[in-house]
Amino acid sequence: MEKSIKQPFPWPKFWAELAGTALLLLIGLSIVIFMFGTGSPMEQYIPNVKVRQSITGFLFGGTGALIAISAIGRESGAHVNPVVTMAFWLFGKIESKLAIIYIAAQLIGAFIGSLPLLAWGDLGRSINFGATQPGTSYTTGEAFVGEVITTFVLVSMLIIFIAIRKIRAYTPLMIPFLYAIMVPMEADISGISTNPARSFGPAVVSATWAAWWIYWVGPFLGSLLASRIWSRIARKITAAKLYHFDSDTDKLFRKKGSSVTTNEPGTPLMK
């Protein structure tokens, strides 16, 4: 009988996911504050709000894309979003324990990455450091539906791109263009999160918890729906990554239709 051996804590992946999420929020929300903070010169340079929202969405998504193709993405896959981790877990591409570790790293990273935003002072405070909350002209229910739909679209696009081998190398490139389209459509309704960690960080530093639950339930529900609808095509996904698909050197990610066993310390085998 083969003896199961306890695996060491995956610190490199933990730190990579923490750092990736921290960078996403620090850079991405700094862009949001600079674009929309009261008194920002961008209001004069780009007076059209929808154009500013589209540019902000592109730059925010572009930040995530650069993290995905960086060394951080090579190590952890650059999920930087609990609902992305959940989708990979639902498809059996990442172990339950590792998924929990990822989500913990993402939330810690979101908090750490949001702390430096306090340096923006009044400019940041004017928009609660980029915290997401329902628009004044919309109900909580409408904001909730918006989060479900936008997260559904995000996860659907990730699944399609990552599953189809001919286009999966372009997955990071797709992200900024997707957000450039979605942000102007959804920002006024819910503030557009699609990422519980992205909402968690600024909510903590600004103590803004208005309808906080929709930024957890909405994205998770959207991700679940996308995962169920695209479950057949998702069988083609080979690794829980947005890029660097063939760089899982320590074999901590599951492969399609595989289970993990070990025959020596720290050396998982896929079978």
Secondary structure, DSSP 8 states (H G I E B T S, - for coil): ----------HHHHHHHHHHHHHHHHHHHHHHHHHHSTT-THHHHS--HHHHHHHHHHHHHHHHHHHHHSHHHHHH----SHHHHHHHHHTTSB-HHHHHHHHHHHHHHHHHHHGGGGGGHHHHHTTGGG-----TTS-HHHHHHHHHHHHHHHHHHHHHHHHSTTTGGGHHHHHHHHHHHHHHHHHHHH---S-HHHHHHHHHHHT--TTTTHHHHHHHHHHHHHHHHTHHHHTT--SS-SS-TT--TT--B--TT--EEESSTT-EEE-
